Every structure is written in structure tokens, then in C-alpha cells.
Amino acid sequence: MVTATAAGPARRVSPPPRRTAWTVVVPLLAAVVLGALAGFAALPVLLAALALVVGAAVVLRLEWVALALVAVSVFEDYAAHAGPGVVKGLAVLLVVAWLIRRCRGRLHHAPRSPVLVAALAFVVVLLLATALHNNGAAGRDVLLRYAGFLAVLFVLADVLRGGLRPARLAQVYVVAAAAAAVCGLLTFALGADRRVGGPIGDPNDFAFFLLPAVALGLAVRRTTRRSWPWDAATVVVLVATLGTLSRGALVGLSVMAVLAVAAGMIRLRGAVALVAVVSMAAGLVAVAFPGLVSVSLQQKDFVAQQNVSERLDLWTAAAEMTVTHPVLGMGPGAFALHHRDFTTSLPDDINHPLDVAHNTWLELSSELGVLGFLAFLAMLVVAFAQAWSVWRRRRDPVAAAVCVGLVGTAASATFVTEQYYLPMWLLCALAVGVAAHADAREDDA
């Protein structure tokens, strides 16, 4: 149908959509079926309908799933109480939502990222090591964990190059980390834990999640109108990090501070002010809970020497495994299975499991060889280089935070096994995102 107006030439008007049997009969049948079922079991039907609506909304909004996964990962142990596969289920939902979205077309037209190329090289080495060594159920479990994080890396990188801004993802992670820090501090104050842990049961692992939030918190304050909420969140995260009493976290924080000040990412005056505020907050905690703090420090000092001895023995075993099988290692899951064959100094009556090397780099080389170690390291180095380039060209605070976070987590990973947790993979995805958005802004200019 064509109509004409006084304001301009005739324009074609689309006819109203025709009603067919499908548009009338299907909704009517669905309403009848749901109504009949609700008469027999109203609550289950209501919950099922609500689950379908929420599931459809989540699948249709890929960015929501990505943000939810990043936020929930900081509460991994809490989520496990709700269901053992909550975080894994969100990861699967993210991949499914991404596949559905990609069926509708590409999310972006950015060129191939060198970070993802390095990740593909790591995939090749991982598959070769798995094919060469059959480590049974332990190997399959480790392979699946790697597969999950690699899938999350590729999907997050794709989403961040599409419609999701890196600053928004950073904001969600900082908020989640601050909330988790509050939970950990409350658990410590109630006397349930002798070190700040809470949402992540192991305080050392919890500190590893908090490290990137410190850098990202200092960055996102510069991307919003009100900076004080992010300052408060950063202080809370820092106090909780100190409360974990993690030596690896302290090393990571020190390295992060040196890089941030030396590269001009944060002014020396601001760093001093932040240290002063955090020191005052930590002092208030010590004054409010002197007994808890004293007991925590005593217990940490008591087990420190034993932990150092154990870790040196574990590092020696991992190094021996690497020397024995230098190219592709002994396969995923090999350290937990075979590390006792390479050391005789570990006691047999330890009351806690020693199934990891407490060193990300040595465990990687022992299981995936020098090739696997270099491929994983290349992924981090390329991510740092991309983010550093954006920081130097655009002075993007999120890019600076990615650089600082990568250096801090890499230093901390020398004392803990952390390739099975999200922070490193998240920082690599953020590096891809900030590089793509910087290139897009330069093309528009």
C-alpha cells in the first residue's frame, strides 16, 4: 500500500501482519495445557514457566550470562552449596548462548587476536600431551577443567570484541570481589575462619581472586562519575587480601604496586594515600578483634616452616618430572598421580592433600612439558603486550589494570597452582577486549 503526505513524497507502508493458525492456535493450546497442568500442580508449573522465561531471557542476552559467570566465579564455594555444578552450568550456558548468538551472525569484525592464537597453540599442546599419556580419570578431569576455561576465554573475548564493554565487565568483577571480601571478613570476625576465606575456601586461592580486583578497582574509578564507591571497594578488597595471610598475594601486591607507580598508572601520592587508608582499616580490624588476629598470626607462623619445606619438596618433584619428560610432560593430571615417585622427603602422615605443586609454572611444565609451559606463558605475555600498547597509546585505565593484574597474578602463581581458576583467563580476555575497542576508536577517528 502506498500513501502520500503533504510533507513529502509517497512512501510505502507495510501491510499489517496476517493472522495465521500458528499465531492463534499455538498460544491458545499452550495456555490450555499450562492451565490444566497448573490445576494438578500449581507450584511446579509456575516454577517451570519461570525457569523457561528466565532461561530464554538469559540465552537471548549473551552479555548477561558472561557477567553472571564472572560474578558467580568469585563465590565458587558458596555456589557449590546451592548445587555442585552451578559455576560449570553457567559456563555451559555461556557457550550455548554464544552458539545461538553466533548462528544469527558475527558479533564483530575485529581481526584475529594474537592472544587467542597463543591459546590455540596451548590447546594443541594439551591435546598432544593427553594423547601421549593416559592418566585415567585424573587426566580427564584436568583436561575438562582446561577445556572449560579455554571455552570461557574464547567466548568472553568474542563478547568483549562485540557489544560488551571491558569497563563494564571490570566493574562487575570489582563489585563481586568486594562483596566476597565482605563475606570473608564477616566470617573471620565471627570466628569461623582463622584466615579470611569465605566464598573461596582456601585463603590462598581467595587472595588470587582478589588481586585483579585491586587493579581493576583503581581503574574503573576513572571511568565513572562517582569514584568514592570504587575507592571503598578497593580498600575492602585490599584489607581482605591482607587478611588471607597469603605470602603469594603479598608478593603479587608488591609487584603490582611497583609496576603501577613506575609506569605512571598511579601517582605516588595516590599510592601512599591508599596504603595509609588500608593500614588504618587493617589496624581497626586488629583493635576490634585482637584475639582472632593474634591466634591467626600464631597459627600462620606455626605452619609456615612446614609449608615452606613441603613446597620445596613439591617443586623439586615437579622439576624432576619436567627433566624426565621435557617436551610434552607426563600428561594432564600427572602431578597428583606421580609426584611421590620423584621425591622421598614428603612425610606419609600429612593431614592435608598434596595433589598440586603450589607453583603454576612448575606444574604446567611437569604435566605439559616445556612446550605447554611456553604456550601458556605466551598467552599471558601477548595479552600483557596488547594491553600495554593500548595503555601507551590511549591511556586507557582498564588496559593499565590488565597489565598490573597480569603481572601480579603471574608473581603470585609462583607460590600457588592457579591455572584452574578464572582470574588469569579473565585478564587475557580483557586484554583482547581493550585492544579491539581501542582499534575501533582509532578507526572511527
Backbone torsions as a table, in degrees:
resi	resn	phi	psi	omega
1	MET	NA	137.6	-178.1
2	VAL	-119.0	132.0	177.3
3	THR	-124.9	155.8	178.6
4	ALA	-121.1	146.2	177.5
5	THR	-127.5	160.3	179.8
6	ALA	-69.7	-23.4	-176.1
7	ALA	-80.9	-12.2	-176.7
8	GLY	-175.1	-173.4	-177.3
9	PRO	-72.1	170.6	-179.2
10	ALA	-66.0	143.9	178.7
11	ARG	-130.0	152.0	-178.0
12	ARG	-85.8	129.3	178.9
13	VAL	-107.2	128.9	-179.8
14	SER	-69.4	135.5	178.3
15	PRO	-66.7	153.1	178.8
16	PRO	-62.2	147.8	-178.8
17	PRO	-61.2	139.2	-179.4
18	ARG	-79.6	139.3	176.3
19	ARG	-83.6	126.7	178.5
20	THR	-115.5	177.6	180.0
21	ALA	-64.6	-33.9	-178.6
22	TRP	-65.9	-38.9	-176.6
23	THR	-74.0	-15.3	-179.5
24	VAL	-108.3	-47.0	-172.7
25	VAL	-72.0	-43.7	-176.3
26	VAL	-62.6	-50.0	176.8
27	PRO	-61.2	-35.5	179.9
28	LEU	-66.6	-44.3	177.6
29	LEU	-63.5	-40.7	178.7
30	ALA	-62.2	-41.5	178.7
31	ALA	-65.2	-40.2	179.5
32	VAL	-65.1	-45.1	-179.2
33	VAL	-64.0	-46.3	179.3
34	LEU	-64.1	-39.0	177.9
35	GLY	-64.3	-41.2	179.1
36	ALA	-66.2	-43.9	178.6
37	LEU	-65.4	-36.3	179.1
38	ALA	-63.5	-28.1	177.5
39	GLY	-66.6	-29.1	179.7
40	PHE	-89.4	-39.7	-178.4
41	ALA	-147.5	87.5	-173.3
42	ALA	-66.1	-47.4	-175.5
43	LEU	-64.7	-48.9	178.1
44	PRO	-59.7	-38.6	179.5
45	VAL	-66.3	-41.9	178.9
46	LEU	-62.5	-44.1	179.1
47	LEU	-65.1	-39.9	178.7
48	ALA	-64.8	-42.9	178.5
49	ALA	-63.5	-41.4	178.7
50	LEU	-64.3	-40.8	178.5
51	ALA	-63.1	-40.0	178.3
52	LEU	-64.1	-42.4	179.9
53	VAL	-63.9	-46.5	179.9
54	VAL	-64.3	-42.4	179.4
55	GLY	-62.2	-42.6	178.6
56	ALA	-64.0	-41.2	179.8
57	ALA	-65.2	-40.7	-178.7
58	VAL	-67.4	-44.5	-178.7
59	VAL	-64.4	-36.6	-179.1
60	LEU	-75.4	-21.2	177.8
61	ARG	-113.8	88.3	-175.9
62	LEU	-59.4	-37.8	-178.2
63	GLU	-62.1	-35.3	179.7
64	TRP	-63.0	-41.1	-179.3
65	VAL	-64.9	-41.7	179.7
66	ALA	-61.7	-45.7	179.8
67	LEU	-65.5	-39.3	179.6
68	ALA	-64.3	-42.6	-179.8
69	LEU	-63.0	-44.2	-179.2
70	VAL	-63.5	-41.1	-179.1
71	ALA	-69.3	-43.7	-176.2
72	VAL	-70.5	-28.5	-177.9
73	SER	-60.1	-28.6	179.2
74	VAL	-72.7	-17.2	179.2
75	PHE	-112.3	39.0	-170.3
76	GLU	-57.5	-45.5	-178.0
77	ASP	-71.8	-36.2	174.3
78	TYR	-63.1	-42.6	179.5
79	ALA	-63.3	-32.1	180.0
80	ALA	-64.7	-28.1	176.5
81	HIS	-69.3	-33.2	176.5
82	ALA	-73.3	-30.2	179.6
83	GLY	-180.0	135.7	-174.6
84	PRO	-63.9	-19.5	-176.3
85	GLY	-117.4	28.3	-176.7
86	VAL	-64.1	-52.1	-178.2
87	VAL	-66.0	-41.7	178.0
88	LYS	-64.3	-38.4	177.9
89	GLY	-63.2	-39.2	176.7
90	LEU	-65.3	-37.6	177.8
91	ALA	-63.8	-42.8	177.7
92	VAL	-64.5	-42.1	178.9
93	LEU	-62.6	-36.9	177.8
94	LEU	-62.6	-44.3	-180.0
95	VAL	-65.6	-41.7	179.3
96	VAL	-63.5	-45.9	178.9
97	ALA	-62.0	-37.0	178.2
98	TRP	-66.1	-42.8	178.9
99	LEU	-62.1	-42.6	178.5
100	ILE	-63.2	-42.9	-179.6
101	ARG	-66.2	-38.9	-179.8
102	ARG	-68.9	-24.3	175.4
103	CYS	-63.9	-22.6	178.9
104	ARG	-88.0	-7.9	179.5
105	GLY	136.8	175.5	-179.5
106	ARG	-71.4	148.8	177.8
107	LEU	-82.6	-20.5	-175.0
108	HIS	-160.8	174.9	176.4
109	HIS	-125.4	26.9	179.0
110	ALA	-73.1	152.4	179.1
111	PRO	-70.7	168.5	-179.4
112	ARG	-62.5	135.4	-177.7
113	SER	-86.2	135.1	176.3
114	PRO	-65.6	-24.6	176.3
115	VAL	-63.2	-43.1	-179.3
116	LEU	-72.3	-29.5	174.4
117	VAL	-63.9	-43.5	176.7
118	ALA	-64.0	-37.2	177.5
119	ALA	-64.7	-37.5	176.4
120	LEU	-64.5	-37.8	176.0
121	ALA	-62.8	-38.7	177.1
122	PHE	-64.9	-37.8	177.4
123	VAL	-60.9	-44.0	-179.4
124	VAL	-61.2	-46.6	179.6
125	VAL	-63.6	-40.9	179.4
126	LEU	-60.1	-43.9	179.9
127	LEU	-68.7	-38.9	178.3
128	LEU	-64.5	-43.2	179.2
129	ALA	-65.4	-35.8	178.5
130	THR	-68.4	-40.5	179.3
131	ALA	-68.1	-32.3	-177.4
132	LEU	-76.7	-34.3	-176.1
133	HIS	-125.4	125.9	177.3
134	ASN	-100.6	104.2	-178.7
135	ASN	-103.9	20.6	173.0
136	GLY	66.5	-143.7	-176.6
137	ALA	-63.1	-37.8	179.3
138	ALA	-62.0	-41.8	177.9
139	GLY	-65.2	-40.7	179.3
140	ARG	-65.3	-39.8	179.7
141	ASP	-62.5	-45.4	179.6
142	VAL	-66.0	-40.6	178.6
143	LEU	-61.1	-41.7	179.0
144	LEU	-66.4	-36.3	178.2
145	ARG	-65.5	-43.7	175.8
146	TYR	-61.2	-42.6	-178.8
147	ALA	-60.2	-40.6	179.6
148	GLY	-63.2	-46.9	-178.3
149	PHE	-70.1	-35.3	176.4
150	LEU	-65.0	-41.0	177.5
151	ALA	-63.1	-42.9	178.2
152	VAL	-63.1	-40.4	178.2
153	LEU	-59.9	-49.4	-177.2
154	PHE	-65.0	-40.6	-178.6
155	VAL	-70.2	-47.1	179.0
156	LEU	-60.0	-41.1	178.0
157	ALA	-61.3	-40.6	179.4
158	ASP	-66.4	-42.4	-179.4
159	VAL	-67.6	-40.2	-179.5
160	LEU	-68.8	-27.5	174.5
161	ARG	-81.3	-10.7	178.2
162	GLY	-96.1	-111.5	-172.8
163	GLY	-96.2	-12.7	-175.9
164	LEU	-90.4	124.0	179.7
165	ARG	-76.9	136.8	177.1
166	PRO	-57.1	-35.8	-179.8
167	ALA	-63.1	-36.0	179.9
168	ARG	-68.1	-43.0	177.6
169	LEU	-62.7	-39.8	177.7
170	ALA	-62.7	-40.3	178.7
171	GLN	-62.0	-43.9	180.0
172	VAL	-63.2	-41.1	-179.5
173	TYR	-65.6	-40.3	-179.8
174	VAL	-65.6	-43.5	178.9
175	VAL	-62.2	-44.2	179.2
176	ALA	-63.7	-42.3	180.0
177	ALA	-65.9	-38.7	178.2
178	ALA	-65.4	-41.7	177.2
179	ALA	-64.0	-41.3	177.4
180	ALA	-64.6	-38.1	177.8
181	ALA	-63.2	-41.0	177.1
182	VAL	-61.7	-43.4	177.7
183	CYS	-61.3	-42.9	179.3
184	GLY	-64.7	-41.4	179.3
185	LEU	-67.0	-38.7	177.2
186	LEU	-64.9	-41.8	177.6
187	THR	-61.4	-40.0	177.2
188	PHE	-65.7	-42.8	-178.5
189	ALA	-64.1	-32.6	178.7
190	LEU	-79.2	-5.0	177.4
191	GLY	83.5	9.4	-179.2
192	ALA	-74.2	-29.1	179.2
193	ASP	-128.9	144.9	176.6
194	ARG	-86.0	-12.9	173.4
195	ARG	-134.7	154.8	-178.4
196	VAL	-69.9	117.8	178.6
197	GLY	-136.5	-88.4	173.8
198	GLY	75.8	-108.6	-174.5
199	PRO	-59.6	-27.3	172.7
200	ILE	-120.2	114.9	-169.0
201	GLY	-55.2	-43.1	-179.6
202	ASP	-83.3	119.8	-178.8
203	PRO	-58.6	-33.6	178.6
204	ASN	-64.8	-42.2	177.2
205	ASP	-68.1	-38.1	178.7
206	PHE	-61.6	-42.8	177.8
207	ALA	-60.9	-35.1	179.8
208	PHE	-64.9	-34.9	175.3
209	PHE	-69.6	-33.3	-175.4
210	LEU	-77.9	-27.5	-176.7
211	LEU	-55.2	-52.5	179.8
212	PRO	-62.0	-29.6	-179.4
213	ALA	-65.9	-29.3	176.4
214	VAL	-63.5	-50.7	-179.8
215	ALA	-65.1	-44.3	-178.5
216	LEU	-68.1	-33.3	177.9
217	GLY	-64.1	-40.2	176.9
218	LEU	-68.4	-22.7	-179.1
219	ALA	-84.7	-46.4	-172.8
220	VAL	-70.4	-19.5	175.7
221	ARG	-61.6	-23.6	179.6
222	ARG	-90.8	-0.9	180.0
223	THR	-107.0	0.2	-178.2
224	THR	-126.4	165.8	-178.8
225	ARG	-73.1	-38.8	-178.6
226	ARG	-105.5	118.8	-176.4
227	SER	-94.9	-19.8	-172.9
228	TRP	-64.5	-35.9	177.4
229	PRO	-61.5	-36.4	179.8
230	TRP	-74.0	-33.5	173.9
231	ASP	-62.7	-43.7	179.0
232	ALA	-63.7	-41.6	179.2
233	ALA	-63.3	-40.4	-180.0
234	THR	-65.0	-40.5	178.5
235	VAL	-63.3	-44.3	179.4
236	VAL	-61.3	-43.5	179.6
237	VAL	-63.7	-40.6	179.8
238	LEU	-65.7	-43.2	178.7
239	VAL	-62.2	-43.0	178.3
240	ALA	-64.7	-37.5	178.2
241	THR	-62.0	-43.3	176.8
242	LEU	-64.4	-34.3	-179.6
243	GLY	-70.0	-17.7	175.5
244	THR	-71.3	-18.6	-177.8
245	LEU	55.8	33.7	-179.9
246	SER	-88.1	120.3	178.3
247	ARG	-65.9	-37.1	177.1
248	GLY	-62.1	-38.7	178.7
249	ALA	-66.6	-38.9	178.0
250	LEU	-64.1	-40.9	175.9
251	VAL	-62.3	-44.8	179.2
252	GLY	-61.2	-43.2	178.2
253	LEU	-62.3	-40.8	-179.8
254	SER	-63.2	-45.7	179.5
255	VAL	-64.8	-40.7	178.4
256	MET	-61.7	-42.7	-179.1
257	ALA	-64.4	-42.9	-179.9
258	VAL	-62.4	-46.3	-179.6
259	LEU	-65.1	-43.5	-176.9
260	ALA	-62.7	-40.8	-179.2
261	VAL	-75.4	-43.5	-177.2
262	ALA	-64.4	-36.9	-178.1
263	ALA	-87.4	-0.6	179.7
264	GLY	77.3	17.0	178.6
265	MET	-74.1	-26.2	175.5
266	ILE	-143.0	140.2	-179.6
267	ARG	-73.5	150.0	-179.2
268	LEU	-60.6	-38.0	178.9
269	ARG	-63.3	-40.1	178.0
270	GLY	-67.7	-37.7	178.5
271	ALA	-64.6	-41.9	178.9
272	VAL	-64.1	-41.7	178.7
273	ALA	-63.2	-40.4	179.3
274	LEU	-64.9	-42.6	178.6
275	VAL	-62.5	-39.5	-180.0
276	ALA	-64.4	-44.1	-179.4
277	VAL	-65.5	-44.1	179.6
278	VAL	-64.4	-38.7	178.4
279	SER	-63.7	-40.7	177.6
280	MET	-64.4	-42.1	179.6
281	ALA	-64.7	-43.3	177.7
282	ALA	-64.3	-37.5	177.1
283	GLY	-64.2	-38.8	177.4
284	LEU	-63.2	-39.4	177.6
285	VAL	-63.6	-42.1	-179.9
286	ALA	-65.2	-36.6	178.9
287	VAL	-72.8	-38.2	-178.3
288	ALA	-73.2	-32.4	-177.1
289	PHE	-131.0	63.6	-175.8
290	PRO	-63.3	-37.7	-179.2
291	GLY	-64.9	-45.1	-179.6
292	LEU	-63.8	-44.3	-178.9
293	VAL	-64.2	-41.1	180.0
294	SER	-63.7	-45.7	179.7
295	VAL	-64.0	-40.6	-179.4
296	SER	-62.6	-44.5	-179.9
297	LEU	-66.7	-38.4	178.9
298	GLN	-65.1	-44.5	179.5
299	GLN	-66.3	-38.0	178.3
300	LYS	-63.4	-42.3	178.9
301	ASP	-66.9	-33.4	-177.6
302	PHE	-66.7	-42.2	-176.2
303	VAL	-92.2	-5.2	-174.4
304	ALA	-60.9	-47.6	-177.0
305	GLN	-64.4	-39.6	177.8
306	GLN	-64.2	-42.0	179.8
307	ASN	-62.8	-41.3	179.8
308	VAL	-62.9	-44.7	179.4
309	SER	-62.7	-44.8	179.9
310	GLU	-61.4	-45.0	-176.3
311	ARG	-67.4	-36.7	176.0
312	LEU	-62.7	-39.3	177.3
313	ASP	-65.7	-41.0	179.3
314	LEU	-66.4	-40.4	178.4
315	TRP	-64.1	-39.2	178.0
316	THR	-63.3	-42.2	178.7
317	ALA	-63.0	-43.0	179.0
318	ALA	-63.6	-39.7	178.3
319	ALA	-65.4	-40.2	178.0
320	GLU	-64.5	-38.9	177.4
321	MET	-63.8	-38.1	179.1
322	THR	-66.5	-42.7	179.8
323	VAL	-65.0	-36.7	-179.4
324	THR	-69.2	-39.1	179.6
325	HIS	-130.0	78.7	-169.0
326	PRO	-75.4	-28.2	-170.4
327	VAL	-80.2	-59.9	-177.4
328	LEU	-118.7	14.9	176.0
329	GLY	65.5	-158.5	-178.6
330	MET	-109.7	12.6	175.3
331	GLY	94.1	155.6	178.5
332	PRO	-57.6	137.7	-179.9
333	GLY	82.5	-0.2	-174.2
334	ALA	-70.0	-32.6	-175.4
335	PHE	-63.5	-46.2	179.8
336	ALA	-61.8	-31.6	-176.4
337	LEU	-83.4	-36.7	-165.6
338	HIS	-121.9	0.8	-173.0
339	HIS	-65.5	-28.3	179.2
340	ARG	-70.0	-18.6	176.9
341	ASP	-73.5	-12.6	-175.7
342	PHE	-113.5	9.2	174.6
343	THR	-151.5	145.0	178.6
344	THR	-117.8	4.4	-175.3
345	SER	-94.8	-10.4	178.7
346	LEU	-74.3	131.1	177.9
347	PRO	-70.8	158.5	-178.3
348	ASP	-91.5	-12.2	-174.0
349	ASP	-105.3	27.8	178.4
350	ILE	-68.2	136.7	-176.1
351	ASN	-92.8	17.0	175.7
352	HIS	-143.7	149.0	-174.9
353	PRO	-70.7	144.2	175.6
354	LEU	-118.8	68.9	-176.4
355	ASP	-105.5	3.0	175.7
356	VAL	-130.6	160.1	-175.1
357	ALA	-83.1	-9.5	-174.2
358	HIS	55.5	33.2	173.8
359	ASN	-160.7	110.0	-175.2
360	THR	-58.3	-42.0	-172.0
361	TRP	-72.1	-42.3	179.0
362	LEU	-70.5	-35.4	178.1
363	GLU	-68.3	-37.6	176.0
364	LEU	-61.3	-46.4	-177.5
365	SER	-69.1	-32.8	-179.8
366	SER	-70.8	-31.8	-177.0
367	GLU	-96.5	-33.3	-175.6
368	LEU	-119.7	5.1	176.2
369	GLY	73.4	-176.2	-180.0
370	VAL	-64.3	-34.7	179.3
371	LEU	-63.7	-43.7	178.6
372	GLY	-65.5	-42.2	177.5
373	PHE	-60.1	-46.1	-178.9
374	LEU	-67.3	-37.2	179.4
375	ALA	-66.1	-43.0	178.5
376	PHE	-66.3	-43.6	178.6
377	LEU	-63.8	-38.0	179.0
378	ALA	-61.9	-37.5	178.2
379	MET	-60.4	-43.9	179.9
380	LEU	-70.1	-41.5	-178.4
381	VAL	-65.3	-43.2	179.5
382	VAL	-66.2	-39.6	176.5
383	ALA	-61.1	-44.2	177.1
384	PHE	-60.8	-44.4	-177.8
385	ALA	-62.4	-41.9	178.8
386	GLN	-64.3	-47.3	180.0
387	ALA	-64.8	-38.9	179.2
388	TRP	-63.2	-40.5	178.4
389	SER	-61.7	-42.7	178.3
390	VAL	-64.6	-40.1	179.0
391	TRP	-63.3	-43.1	-178.6
392	ARG	-69.9	-34.4	-177.0
393	ARG	-84.8	-41.8	-169.8
394	ARG	-113.4	-9.9	-175.1
395	ARG	54.4	41.5	178.1
396	ASP	-77.3	118.8	-177.1
397	PRO	-65.0	-31.8	178.4
398	VAL	-67.6	-38.5	176.2
399	ALA	-62.2	-41.1	177.0
400	ALA	-62.1	-41.7	179.8
401	ALA	-64.3	-35.7	177.7
402	VAL	-63.7	-43.7	178.0
403	CYS	-60.5	-48.3	-178.8
404	VAL	-63.9	-43.0	-179.5
405	GLY	-64.8	-38.9	178.6
406	LEU	-64.9	-42.2	179.3
407	VAL	-66.5	-42.3	-179.7
408	GLY	-65.4	-44.1	179.5
409	THR	-69.5	-34.7	177.8
410	ALA	-65.0	-39.6	177.6
411	ALA	-68.1	-42.8	-179.9
412	SER	-66.1	-32.7	-178.5
413	ALA	-67.2	-9.4	175.5
414	THR	-69.5	-19.9	-175.9
415	PHE	-113.6	-4.4	179.6
416	VAL	-143.3	160.2	176.5
417	THR	-96.2	108.8	-169.3
418	GLU	-128.3	11.0	177.2
419	GLN	-72.0	-10.5	179.9
420	TYR	-96.9	15.2	177.7
421	TYR	-126.2	163.3	-167.4
422	LEU	-71.9	-34.9	-165.7
423	PRO	-50.3	-49.0	-178.6
424	MET	-61.8	-43.4	-179.7
425	TRP	-65.6	-38.7	178.2
426	LEU	-63.8	-43.8	179.8
427	LEU	-64.0	-37.1	175.9
428	CYS	-63.7	-42.1	178.0
429	ALA	-64.3	-40.7	178.1
430	LEU	-63.5	-35.7	177.0
431	ALA	-61.7	-42.4	176.3
432	VAL	-61.2	-43.0	-177.9
433	GLY	-65.1	-47.0	-177.5
434	VAL	-67.2	-34.3	177.4
435	ALA	-65.7	-43.6	-179.6
436	ALA	-65.5	-42.3	-180.0
437	HIS	-68.6	-34.8	177.0
438	ALA	-66.5	-41.8	178.0
439	ASP	-63.6	-39.3	-179.9
440	ALA	-64.7	-41.2	178.8
441	ARG	-65.0	-37.2	178.9
442	GLU	-69.2	-35.9	177.6
443	ASP	-67.1	-38.6	178.6
444	ASP	-66.5	-33.1	179.8
445	ALA	-71.7	NA	NA
